[in-house]
Amino acid sequence: MDEAHLEQRLANLAAAVADKTRAGMLCMLMDGRAYTATELAAATSVAASTASSHLARLTQQSLVECLPQGRHRYFRIASKEVASALETLMGLVGGRMSSVRSSAPQHLRFARTCYDHMAGEVAVALHDRLFDLGWLAPDSYQLAESGRQALMDLGVEWPSVSRRRFACGCLDWSERQSHLGGQLGAALLRGFEQHHWVERVPESRQLLLTQRGHKALAAQFGLVFSVSQA
């Protein structure tokens, strides 16, 4: 990249952040969650069409990315590098982050099923922990040998051959962060049920994290949750 192009790119990036509405959207997205254009419009007090225009500008500058999920489109910070840069700028001005409170019932926010895998607070934390432990590779969702062995030791099994994607991020509709989908996500749910770490609530998508599950998550993954699931 030549110097002139670099200067223009920097100017475009600065201009994208300089607008008050776009800056407000970025601050809101800094809580790590993904939001719809409608939610971002309401939070910044602009019309939906105006919000869409601002989000297009932020997307063009690679500050945010769009995640289609069913009939909805969600937006989130594009990368850790963008988040780090914005955090530095917010620190210079003493900014604070805001977020939209989920309207999902607390018992469903905590743990539930999403098709054939786990969703909710527990699943999102587990997704992130698998990366922290180095069991899954960032971005590619490839399973490291250490992760493969550790999960096999826990009795988690998956098909040796399948057309289905092995592992992927699935945007959680209550937490607005990714939980684990694909073959591995389904295998974890099966394993958790076989060990009686989680139990299904009849005629509901809710999952109950058992006392055995609380202990196992703490011992095996270093995850600790409140006992209350009300």
C-alpha positions in Angstrom: 0.0 0.0 0.0 1.6 3.3 -1.1 1.7 6.4 1.2 -1.1 8.3 -0.7 -3.4 5.3 -0.5 -2.7 4.8 3.2 -3.4 8.4 3.9 -6.7 8.2 2.0 -7.7 5.0 3.8 -6.9 6.5 7.2 -9.0 9.6 6.3 -11.9 7.5 5.2 -11.7 5.4 8.4 -11.6 8.5 10.6 -14.5 10.1 8.8 -16.6 6.9 9.4 -16.0 7.1 13.1 -16.3 10.9 13.3 -20.1 10.9 12.8 -22.0 11.0 16.2 -24.6 8.4 15.2 -22.0 6.0 13.8 -19.8 6.5 16.9 -22.8 5.7 19.1 -23.4 2.5 17.2 -19.8 1.5 17.6 -19.9 2.2 21.3 -23.0 0.1 21.7 -21.4 -2.8 19.7 -18.4 -2.7 22.0 -20.2 -4.9 24.5 -19.3 -7.8 22.2 -22.9 -8.6 21.2 -24.6 -8.4 17.8 -27.6 -6.1 17.2 -30.1 -5.6 14.4 -30.3 -2.3 12.5 -33.6 -1.6 14.2 -32.1 -1.9 17.6 -29.1 0.3 16.7 -31.5 2.8 15.2 -33.6 2.9 18.4 -30.5 3.2 20.6 -29.1 6.2 18.5 -32.5 7.8 17.9 -32.5 7.7 14.2 -34.8 6.3 11.5 -34.3 2.7 10.4 -33.4 3.9 6.9 -30.8 6.3 8.3 -29.4 3.5 10.5 -29.0 1.2 7.5 -27.1 3.9 5.6 -24.7 4.4 8.6 -24.2 0.7 9.0 -23.4 0.4 5.3 -20.7 3.0 5.8 -19.2 1.2 8.8 -19.3 -2.1 6.9 -17.6 -0.6 3.9 -14.8 0.6 6.2 -14.5 -2.9 7.7 -15.4 -1.6 11.2 -18.5 -3.8 11.5 -19.7 -7.0 9.8 -23.1 -8.2 9.0 -24.3 -11.7 10.1 -27.5 -13.0 8.4 -29.5 -15.2 10.7 -32.8 -16.4 9.4 -35.0 -13.5 8.5 -32.8 -11.0 10.5 -29.4 -9.4 9.9 -27.2 -8.7 12.9 -24.2 -6.4 13.1 -21.1 -6.7 15.3 -17.6 -5.3 15.5 -15.6 -6.8 12.6 -12.5 -8.0 14.5 -10.5 -7.9 17.8 -8.2 -5.4 16.2 -11.1 -3.0 15.5 -12.4 -3.5 19.1 -8.9 -2.8 20.5 -8.6 0.4 18.5 -12.0 1.6 19.5 -11.3 0.8 23.2 -8.2 2.9 23.1 -10.2 5.8 21.6 -13.0 5.4 24.2 -10.4 5.4 26.9 -9.0 8.7 25.7 -12.4 10.4 26.0 -13.6 8.5 29.1 -16.4 6.8 27.2 -18.7 4.1 28.6 -20.4 1.2 26.8 -24.1 0.7 26.6 -26.2 -2.4 25.7 -29.7 -3.4 25.0 -31.2 -5.8 27.6 -32.5 -9.0 26.1 -36.2 -9.6 26.3 -35.8 -13.4 26.4 -36.9 -15.1 29.6 -34.0 -15.7 32.0 -34.5 -19.5 32.1 -34.1 -19.6 28.3 -31.3 -17.2 28.3 -29.3 -19.4 30.7 -29.5 -22.7 28.8 -31.7 -24.1 26.0 -31.5 -26.1 22.8 -31.0 -24.6 19.3 -31.9 -27.4 16.9 -29.6 -30.2 18.0 -27.0 -28.2 20.0 -26.9 -26.0 23.1 -27.6 -22.3 23.2 -27.8 -19.6 25.8 -25.4 -18.2 28.4 -23.8 -21.6 29.2 -23.3 -22.5 25.5 -21.7 -19.1 24.7 -19.3 -19.4 27.6 -18.4 -22.9 26.5 -17.8 -21.8 22.9 -15.4 -19.1 24.0 -13.7 -21.4 26.5 -12.9 -24.0 23.8 -10.9 -21.3 22.0 -9.2 -20.1 25.2 -8.1 -23.7 25.9 -6.6 -24.0 22.4 -8.9 -26.9 21.6 -10.4 -25.0 18.6 -8.5 -22.9 16.2 -9.8 -19.2 15.9 -11.8 -18.5 12.7 -11.4 -22.0 11.1 -13.0 -23.9 14.0 -10.5 -26.7 13.3 -10.2 -29.1 16.3 -6.6 -29.3 17.7 -5.3 -32.7 18.7 -5.3 -31.6 22.3 -9.0 -30.7 22.0 -9.8 -34.0 20.2 -8.2 -36.0 22.9 -9.7 -34.0 25.7 -13.2 -34.3 24.3 -12.8 -38.0 23.6 -11.7 -38.5 27.2 -15.0 -36.8 28.2 -16.9 -39.3 26.1 -17.9 -36.8 23.4 -18.2 -38.6 20.1 -19.1 -37.4 16.6 -19.4 -39.2 13.2 -16.2 -40.1 11.4 -17.8 -39.2 8.1 -20.5 -36.6 7.6 -21.5 -34.0 5.0 -22.4 -31.6 7.8 -19.9 -28.9 8.8 -17.8 -30.2 11.7 -17.9 -27.0 13.8 -19.1 -23.5 13.4 -20.3 -20.4 15.2 -24.1 -20.0 15.5 -25.3 -16.6 16.6 -27.2 -16.9 19.8 -30.5 -14.9 19.6 -30.5 -14.0 23.3 -26.9 -13.5 24.1 -26.0 -12.0 20.6 -22.7 -13.9 20.6 -21.8 -17.2 19.1 -22.4 -20.6 20.6 -21.1 -23.8 19.0 -23.0 -25.4 16.1 -22.3 -28.2 13.6 -21.4 -31.8 14.4 -19.3 -30.8 17.4 -22.1 -28.7 18.9 -24.5 -31.6 18.6 -22.0 -34.1 20.0 -21.4 -31.9 23.1 -25.1 -31.8 23.8 -25.4 -35.5 23.5 -22.4 -36.0 25.7 -23.7 -33.5 28.3 -27.1 -35.4 28.4 -25.4 -38.8 28.6 -23.4 -37.6 31.6 -26.5 -36.0 33.1 -24.8 -32.6 33.1 -27.9 -31.1 31.5 -31.5 -32.3 31.4 -34.3 -31.3 29.1 -37.5 -29.7 30.4 -40.5 -31.5 28.9 -42.4 -29.5 26.2 -39.8 -26.7 26.3 -36.4 -25.8 24.7 -35.1 -25.1 28.2 -32.1 -27.1 29.5 -31.4 -27.5 33.2 -27.8 -27.5 34.3 -27.7 -30.2 37.0 -25.5 -30.1 40.1 -23.3 -32.7 38.4 -23.1 -30.4 35.4 -22.1 -27.4 37.5 -19.2 -29.4 39.0 -18.2 -30.9 35.7 -18.1 -27.5 33.9 -16.0 -26.1 36.8 -13.6 -29.0 36.8 -13.3 -29.7 33.1 -13.6 -26.2 31.6 -13.1 -23.8 34.5 -16.6 -22.4 34.0 -18.7 -21.4 37.1 -22.3 -20.3 36.9 -24.9 -19.2 39.4 -27.0 -22.1 40.8 -30.2 -20.3 40.2 -31.9 -20.9 36.8 -35.2 -19.2 37.5 
